[in-house]
Amino acid sequence: MSIERIGIIGGGIIGLALARWITLNRPGARVTVLEKEDAVARHQTGHNSGVVHAGLYYRPGSLKAVLCRRGTGLLRDYCAERGLPFEQVGKVLVARTGEDAARLDDIERRARENGVPGVARLGPEGLREIEPHVRGVAGLHSPTTAITDYIAVAEALADDVRRAGGRVLLGAPVIALRQGAGGAEVLTGDPRGERVKRSFDTVVICGGLHSDRLARMAGASREPRIVPFRGQYHELAPESRHLVRGLIYPVPDPRYPFLGVHLTRHVHGEVMAGPNAILATAREGYRMRDVRLRDVADTLAAPGFWRLARRHWTVGAREMAVSASAAVFAREARRLVPAITAADLRPAEAGVRAQALTRRGDLLDDFAVDTHDRIVCVRNAPSPAATSSLAIAEYLGEKVVFAR
């Protein structure tokens, strides 16, 4: 059997997990990960909440639901094997109104169909037993929802790839991507400013915020487009961390695409409030002042953007107000924990979410992958992608990359 040369574009947790899966399951393959930054996990992987989701919300039978449940177990075992943090701190969904409480019925049903263990309905007293500072009319408890350090996980995956003989090349931005009858050619830069041409039998694009552009380089459709949304976080002051034991979330409103401000404890002790979600003015725009005209133009030119904006402009305006004011941000957090004040919050690093948007203005909710001859495009990998990363790698390897 000839040696397979596999190129993976993107050194986030999905690309690295896939590279590791290949080294474990296709020992004859030569795997190369191409990452444009000088370290792995610099973007979505390194800017998320650290939550290991249990699978409460996702439509039963969807890729999200199946891969989240599989991925949770694989990640738990991997963290134990590699000595990485994995803490089952538990999560409560807090119903603030009767309408919220009614929505819990559907979430509880989905959770049970997805096989989420230990899920329990709570009344006001039950909520306070788990999270003493929460106030709500009802709740749903997921005791196995956990937290980890996804940067540490990504770094461990990269180490595994290197030890198995694979390569993780840093400072290697993709400049051009072309495929022909014999495979695919990728032109990259290097830290010295030179250009290097690399040949592969198969290329897998795990480019996150730039996945649509990379797909277009490969001759595939650019649809769905990536629209970046910045999520602003605040950190609770050390003296206020006692207000949150684990993970405290609102009941999601199905009319809107984003969850809203929630409270998450991290493995290193910090407690974060957020994120909200506003349109970012740069695909890697982690600060308000980050503006990249090409990225703004791409967003405004996306066929579905204006349809999305017309449907959700009110929630967009609200999210902008939350982002602009610590007092408003604190008001949102107080919906879950009334004791939180603006004085308890400190600005923290933001994240940017790569959201796939269809021409009709719909935000893709499930994982999405398509294949174009020798190139596989991971089009959409929203939360719980980090939770599901090892299962996504397994799925890509078995069902997509080596199934042809």
Residue pairs with C-beta under 8 A, 6 or more apart in sequence:
1 28
3 28
3 29
3 30
4 26
4 28
4 29
4 30
4 201
4 202
5 29
5 30
5 32
5 183
5 199
5 200
5 201
5 202
6 19
6 22
6 26
6 29
6 30
6 31
6 32
6 200
6 201
6 202
6 203
6 204
6 401
7 32
7 34
7 184
7 186
7 198
7 200
7 202
7 203
7 204
8 15
8 18
8 19
8 31
8 32
8 33
8 34
8 203
8 204
8 206
9 15
9 34
9 174
9 177
9 186
9 203
9 204
9 205
9 206
9 207
9 214
10 33
10 34
10 35
10 205
10 206
10 207
10 208
11 33
11 34
11 35
11 37
11 40
11 41
11 42
11 154
11 158
11 168
11 170
12 40
12 41
12 43
12 44
12 45
12 154
12 206
12 208
13 41
13 45
13 150
13 153
13 154
13 157
13 385
13 386
13 389
14 206
14 208
14 378
14 381
14 385
14 389
14 392
14 393
15 33
15 35
15 204
15 206
16 33
16 40
16 154
16 157
16 158
16 161
16 168
17 157
17 389
17 390
17 392
17 393
18 204
18 206
18 392
18 393
18 396
18 397
18 401
19 31
19 33
19 157
19 161
19 166
19 168
20 157
20 160
20 161
20 164
20 393
21 390
21 393
21 394
21 396
21 397
22 29
22 31
22 166
22 397
22 401
23 29
23 31
23 160
23 161
23 164
23 165
23 166
24 164
25 397
26 397
26 402
30 165
30 166
31 161
31 166
31 167
32 166
32 167
32 169
32 198
32 200
33 158
33 161
33 166
33 167
33 168
33 169
34 169
34 172
34 174
34 186
34 188
34 198
35 42
35 168
35 169
35 170
35 171
35 172
36 171
36 172
36 173
36 174
36 189
37 43
37 170
37 171
38 170
38 171
38 191
39 170
40 154
40 155
40 158
40 168
40 170
41 150
41 151
41 154
41 155
43 208
43 209
43 284
43 352
44 208
44 209
44 351
44 352
44 353
44 354
44 385
44 386
45 150
45 151
45 154
45 386
46 150
46 151
46 154
47 286
47 349
47 350
47 351
47 352
48 150
48 351
48 383
48 386
49 264
49 272
49 275
50 147
50 148
50 149
50 150
50 264
50 266
50 267
51 91
51 145
51 146
51 147
51 247
51 264
51 387
52 72
52 75
52 76
52 86
52 145
52 146
52 147
52 148
52 387
53 68
53 72
53 145
53 383
53 384
53 387
54 68
54 69
54 72
54 91
54 111
54 116
54 117
54 142
54 144
54 145
54 146
55 65
55 68
55 69
55 72
55 111
55 114
55 115
55 116
55 384
56 91
56 93
56 107
56 110
56 111
56 114
56 116
56 119
56 140
56 142
56 145
57 107
57 110
57 252
58 64
58 65
58 68
58 110
58 114
58 384
59 65
59 110
59 366
60 110
60 113
60 114
62 366
63 366
63 367
63 395
64 365
64 366
64 367
64 384
64 388
65 110
65 114
66 391
67 367
67 388
67 391
67 392
67 395
68 114
68 384
68 387
68 388
68 391
69 114
69 115
69 116
70 388
70 391
70 394
71 384
71 387
71 388
71 389
71 390
71 391
71 392
72 144
72 146
72 387
72 388
74 390
74 391
74 394
75 86
75 148
75 153
75 387
75 389
75 390
76 86
76 146
78 84
78 153
78 156
78 390
79 85
79 86
79 148
79 153
80 86
82 156
84 148
84 149
84 152
84 153
84 156
85 147
85 148
85 149
85 152
85 267
86 146
86 147
86 148
87 146
87 147
87 148
87 267
88 143
88 144
88 145
88 146
89 145
89 146
89 147
89 245
89 246
89 247
89 265
90 130
90 141
90 142
90 143
90 144
90 145
90 245
90 246
90 247
91 141
91 142
91 145
91 246
91 247
91 248
91 249
92 122
92 127
92 130
92 131
92 134
92 139
92 140
92 141
92 142
92 246
92 247
92 248
92 249
93 104
93 107
93 139
93 140
93 142
93 249
93 250
93 251
94 100
94 127
94 134
94 135
94 136
94 139
94 248
94 249
94 250
94 251
94 336
95 101
95 103
95 104
95 136
95 137
95 138
95 139
95 140
95 251
96 135
96 136
96 137
96 250
96 251
96 335
96 336
97 137
98 137
100 136
100 137
100 138
100 250
100 251
101 137
101 138
101 251
103 251
103 252
103 253
103 254
104 121
104 138
104 139
104 140
104 251
107 140
107 251
107 252
108 119
108 121
108 140
111 119
111 140
111 142
112 119
116 142
116 144
117 143
117 144
118 141
118 142
118 143
118 144
119 140
119 141
119 142
120 126
120 140
120 141
120 143
121 138
121 139
121 140
121 141
122 130
122 138
122 139
122 140
122 141
123 138
123 139
124 135
124 136
124 137
124 138
126 139
126 141
127 134
127 135
127 136
127 138
127 139
128 134
130 139
130 141
130 245
130 246
131 244
131 245
131 246
131 248
131 337
132 245
133 243
133 244
133 337
133 338
133 339
134 248
134 336
134 337
135 336
135 337
135 338
136 336
145 246
145 247
147 247
147 264
147 265
147 266
147 267
148 267
149 267
149 268
150 386
153 386
153 389
158 168
161 167
161 168
162 168
169 188
170 191
171 189
171 190
171 191
172 188
172 189
172 190
172 196
173 188
173 189
174 186
174 187
174 188
174 207
174 214
174 217
175 187
175 188
175 189
175 195
176 185
176 186
176 187
176 217
177 184
177 185
177 186
177 187
177 203
177 214
177 217
177 218
177 375
178 184
178 185
178 217
178 218
178 219
179 185
179 203
179 218
179 219
179 372
179 373
179 374
179 375
183 199
183 200
183 201
183 202
183 374
184 199
184 200
184 201
184 202
184 203
184 218
184 374
184 375
185 197
185 198
185 199
185 200
186 197
186 198
186 199
186 200
186 203
187 195
187 196
187 197
187 198
188 195
188 196
188 198
189 195
189 196
190 196
200 374
201 374
202 374
202 375
202 376
202 401
203 218
203 374
203 375
203 376
204 375
204 376
204 378
204 396
204 401
205 211
205 214
205 215
205 218
205 375
205 376
205 377
205 378
206 378
206 381
207 213
207 214
207 378
208 354
208 381
209 226
209 228
209 283
209 284
209 352
209 354
210 226
210 283
211 226
211 354
211 377
211 378
211 379
212 222
212 223
212 224
212 225
212 226
212 356
212 379
213 222
213 226
214 377
215 221
215 222
215 372
215 375
215 377
215 379
216 222
218 372
218 375
218 377
219 372
220 370
220 372
220 375
220 377
223 303
223 358
223 359
224 304
224 356
224 357
224 358
224 359
224 364
224 368
224 379
224 380
225 298
225 302
225 303
225 304
225 305
225 356
225 357
226 283
226 354
226 355
226 356
226 357
227 279
227 299
227 302
227 305
227 308
227 355
227 356
227 357
228 279
228 280
228 282
228 283
228 285
228 295
228 299
228 352
228 353
228 354
228 355
229 258
229 277
229 278
229 279
229 280
229 352
229 353
229 355
230 277
230 278
230 279
230 280
230 285
230 286
230 323
230 350
230 351
230 352
230 353
231 274
231 275
231 276
231 277
231 350
231 351
231 352
231 353
232 274
232 275
232 276
232 278
232 322
232 323
232 329
232 350
233 272
233 273
233 274
233 275
233 348
233 349
233 350
233 351
234 272
234 273
234 274
234 326
234 329
234 333
234 345
234 346
234 347
234 348
235 270
235 271
235 272
235 273
235 345
235 346
235 347
235 348
236 243
236 244
236 263
236 270
236 271
236 272
236 273
236 340
236 344
236 345
236 346
237 343
237 344
237 345
237 346
240 271
240 340
240 344
241 265
241 269
241 270
241 271
243 271
243 337
243 339
243 340
243 344
244 263
244 264
244 265
244 271
244 337
245 265
246 265
247 262
247 263
247 264
247 265
248 262
248 263
248 264
248 336
248 337
249 259
249 262
249 263
249 336
250 259
250 260
250 261
250 262
250 335
250 336
252 259
252 260
253 260
256 312
256 315
257 277
257 312
257 363
258 276
258 277
258 315
258 319
260 276
260 332
261 273
261 274
261 275
261 276
261 322
261 329
261 332
261 333
261 335
261 336
262 273
262 274
262 336
263 271
263 272
263 273
263 333
263 336
263 337
264 271
264 272
265 271
266 272
272 348
273 329
273 333
273 340
273 345
274 329
274 348
275 350
275 351
276 319
276 322
276 323
276 329
276 332
277 319
277 353
278 316
278 319
278 320
278 323
279 299
279 316
280 290
280 295
280 352
281 290
281 291
281 292
281 295
281 296
282 290
282 291
282 292
282 295
282 296
283 292
283 295
283 352
283 354
284 290
284 292
284 352
285 291
285 292
285 295
285 352
286 349
286 350
286 351
286 352
287 350
288 323
299 305
302 357
303 359
304 357
304 358
304 359
304 360
304 361
304 362
305 357
305 361
306 361
307 360
307 361
308 357
308 361
308 362
308 363
309 316
310 361
311 361
321 328
322 328
322 329
322 332
323 329
326 342
326 345
326 347
327 342
329 342
329 345
330 340
330 341
330 342
330 344
330 345
333 340
333 345
334 340
334 341
353 382
353 383
354 380
354 381
354 382
355 363
355 364
355 382
356 363
356 364
356 368
356 379
356 380
356 382
357 363
357 364
358 364
364 379
364 380
364 382
365 382
366 380
367 378
367 380
367 381
367 382
367 385
367 388
367 392
368 378
368 379
368 380
369 376
369 377
369 378
369 379
369 396
369 400
370 376
370 377
370 379
371 377
371 400
371 404
376 396
376 400
376 401
378 396
381 392
385 392
